[in-house]
């Protein structure tokens, strides 16, 4: 008896819940009548449930439980905007770069390693060294020069002047003192002609030669470079980080133009 009453109460509760869901709109309207009829049939078949006339129906062989009602699934569409393609490292580096650097980043190694595409301009009075690639500015570097108190180009050995004119980088080697040393072809033909003229005129002390071993190198005293102090015996000195970069960029055979 108690089991029959509990089953009847559960069936009535399920029916009321189903009716409430249908009214709230959580169950499709087309499905509500079928579920209602099913629950009504279950109630009619339950034992000891009074009829309209007050009679008690006999218990059936087995009780029928109300069908379970599952809540409808809700699908949420998630839209993720596509990410832009990542820029290449060369494209990122080229943003805001000088025209020569943009060309360099786009060119194949066969062109970047060709000395014909590189030119160096050095201004002694401006403490400036400019590098050009394929005729366009690549980058500017700070530089200091020979410590002679006299202006003008180098004339002979020991005058501590930096040469002036057109030269070529003829070799590159590591230096324990200056990180790297890029030698230029001083004296060139014009330097020799001027040296011979001065020697013939008696303007040179006996035994003084033309000099040599002039090039571009780093520094063992960065404070002097930072203070624009011309301290070399005729070479061009740049910061140590810059000489490493220049050595990696400039091939042997690069034109170096040194101006007052």
C-alpha positions in Angstrom: 0.0 0.0 0.0 2.7 2.5 0.9 4.6 1.6 -2.3 1.5 2.3 -4.4 0.9 5.6 -2.7 4.6 6.7 -3.2 4.4 5.7 -6.9 1.2 7.7 -7.3 2.7 10.8 -5.7 5.8 10.5 -7.9 3.7 10.2 -11.0 1.5 13.2 -10.1 4.7 15.3 -9.3 6.2 14.4 -12.7 3.0 15.3 -14.5 2.8 18.7 -12.7 6.5 19.3 -13.5 6.0 18.4 -17.1 3.0 20.7 -17.4 5.0 23.6 -15.8 7.8 23.1 -18.3 5.4 23.1 -21.2 3.9 26.4 -20.0 7.3 27.9 -19.5 8.3 27.0 -23.0 11.2 24.6 -22.1 9.4 21.6 -23.7 8.3 21.9 -27.4 4.5 22.4 -27.6 4.1 19.5 -30.0 5.6 17.1 -27.5 3.4 18.2 -24.5 0.1 16.3 -25.4 2.0 13.0 -26.0 3.8 13.3 -22.6 0.5 14.2 -20.9 -1.3 11.2 -22.3 1.5 8.9 -21.3 1.4 10.2 -17.8 -2.4 10.0 -17.6 -2.2 6.3 -18.7 0.4 5.7 -16.0 -1.8 7.2 -13.4 -4.8 5.1 -14.5 -2.7 1.9 -14.2 -1.3 2.6 -10.7 -2.8 0.6 -7.8 -5.2 2.1 -5.3 -5.8 5.3 -7.2 -9.4 6.4 -6.8 -11.5 6.9 -10.0 -14.1 9.6 -10.5 -16.7 7.3 -9.0 -14.6 6.6 -5.9 -13.8 3.0 -6.8 -10.3 1.7 -6.4 -8.7 0.0 -9.4 -7.0 -3.3 -8.8 -3.2 -3.3 -9.0 -1.8 -4.2 -12.4 0.9 -6.8 -12.9 3.6 -4.1 -13.1 3.6 -0.4 -12.5 4.4 2.1 -15.3 6.6 5.0 -14.4 6.4 8.4 -16.0 8.9 9.1 -18.8 11.8 11.3 -17.9 11.9 14.7 -19.5 15.3 15.9 -20.5 16.1 19.6 -20.7 16.8 20.8 -24.3 20.5 21.4 -25.1 21.6 24.9 -25.8 24.4 25.4 -28.4 26.5 28.5 -28.1 28.3 29.5 -31.3 31.8 31.0 -30.6 33.3 33.1 -33.3 37.1 33.7 -33.2 38.4 36.3 -35.6 41.3 35.1 -37.7 44.7 36.3 -36.6 46.7 38.2 -39.2 49.7 36.4 -40.6 52.9 37.0 -38.6 55.3 39.3 -40.3 58.6 37.9 -41.3 61.7 38.9 -39.3 63.2 40.7 -42.2 59.9 42.7 -42.7 59.9 43.6 -39.0 63.5 44.7 -39.1 62.9 46.8 -42.2 60.2 49.0 -40.5 61.7 52.4 -40.2 65.1 51.2 -41.6 67.2 53.2 -44.0 66.7 52.5 -47.7 70.0 50.6 -48.0 69.1 48.3 -45.1 65.7 47.5 -46.7 67.5 46.5 -49.9 70.0 44.5 -48.0 67.3 42.5 -46.2 65.6 41.7 -49.4 68.7 40.7 -51.4 70.2 37.2 -51.7 73.6 36.5 -50.1 75.2 36.6 -53.6 74.5 40.3 -53.7 75.1 41.3 -50.1 78.6 39.7 -50.2 79.6 41.5 -53.4 82.0 44.4 -52.6 80.7 46.3 -55.6 77.5 47.0 -53.7 79.1 48.6 -50.7 80.7 52.0 -50.1 82.0 53.6 -47.0 82.2 57.4 -46.6 84.3 58.8 -43.6 84.3 62.5 -42.6 87.2 63.3 -40.3 85.9 66.7 -39.1 82.4 65.3 -38.4 83.5 62.1 -36.6 81.2 60.2 -38.9 81.3 57.1 -40.9 78.5 56.3 -43.3 77.9 52.9 -45.0 76.0 52.7 -48.3 74.5 49.6 -49.9 73.7 49.7 -53.6 74.0 53.5 -53.5 71.6 54.0 -50.6 72.4 54.8 -47.0 72.6 51.7 -44.9 73.7 53.1 -41.5 75.8 55.8 -39.8 78.5 55.1 -37.3 80.4 57.3 -34.9 84.2 57.4 -35.5 87.4 59.0 -34.4 90.6 59.5 -36.4 94.4 60.3 -36.2 95.6 62.5 -33.3 97.8 64.8 -35.3 97.3 68.5 -34.5 97.8 69.3 -38.1 95.1 69.0 -40.7 95.3 67.4 -44.1 96.0 64.0 -45.4 98.6 61.5 -44.3 102.0 62.3 -45.9 104.6 60.0 -44.3 105.2 57.5 -41.6 104.6 58.7 -38.1 102.7 61.9 -38.9 99.7 60.5 -37.1 97.3 61.8 -39.7 94.4 59.8 -41.3 94.7 59.5 -45.1 92.3 61.3 -47.4 91.2 59.9 -50.7 89.8 56.7 -52.2 90.9 53.3 -50.8 89.9 49.7 -50.7 89.6 47.2 -47.9 92.3 44.7 -48.7 92.2 42.4 -45.7 90.4 41.6 -42.4 91.9 40.0 -39.3 91.1 39.7 -35.6 92.9 42.0 -33.2 93.5 41.3 -29.6 93.5 45.0 -28.9 90.9 46.3 -31.3 88.6 43.3 -31.9 88.9 43.5 -35.7 91.3 45.3 -38.1 90.2 46.0 -41.6 93.2 47.1 -43.6 93.0 49.6 -46.4 95.4 50.0 -49.3 97.3 53.0 -48.0 99.5 54.2 -49.6 97.6 54.2 -52.9 99.0 55.5 -56.2 98.2 59.1 -55.4 99.8 58.9 -52.0 103.0 57.5 -53.6 103.1 60.3 -56.1 102.8 62.9 -53.4 105.4 61.2 -51.3 107.9 61.1 -54.2 107.3 64.8 -54.9 107.9 65.8 -51.3 111.0 63.7 -51.1 112.4 65.2 -54.3 111.7 68.7 -52.9 113.6 67.9 -49.7 110.5 68.3 -47.6 110.9 64.9 -45.8 113.5 64.0 -43.3 116.0 61.4 -44.4 114.9 57.8 -43.8 111.2 58.5 -43.4 109.0 56.2 -45.4 105.4 56.4 -46.6 103.9 54.5 -43.7 101.3 51.8 -43.8 99.1 49.5 -41.7 96.2 51.9 -41.8 92.6 50.7 -41.5 89.3 50.6 -39.6 89.3 49.0 -36.1 87.7 49.0 -32.7 89.0 50.6 -29.5 90.7 49.7 -26.3 89.6 52.9 -24.7 85.8 53.5 -25.3 85.8 56.7 -23.2 88.0 58.4 -25.8 85.7 57.4 -28.6 82.6 58.5 -26.7 84.3 61.9 -26.1 85.1 62.5 -29.8 88.9 62.4 -28.9 91.0 61.6 -32.0 93.6 59.3 -30.5 94.8 56.9 -33.3 98.1 57.1 -35.1 96.2 57.4 -38.4 93.5 54.7 -38.4 89.7 55.1 -38.2 88.4 53.8 -34.8 84.7 52.9 -34.2 83.0 51.4 -31.2 83.6 47.7 -30.6 80.1 46.6 -31.3 80.2 48.6 -34.5 83.5 47.0 -35.7 82.0 43.5 -35.3 79.0 44.6 -37.4 81.2 46.3 -40.0 83.4 43.3 -40.3 80.5 41.0 -40.9 78.9 43.4 -43.5 81.8 44.8 -45.6 83.5 42.4 -48.0 87.2 42.7 -48.9 87.3 45.1 -51.9 84.8 47.6 -50.4 85.5 51.2 -51.4 86.4 53.5 -48.5 86.3 57.3 -49.3 87.9 59.4 -46.6 87.2 63.1 -46.5 88.5 66.0 -44.4 
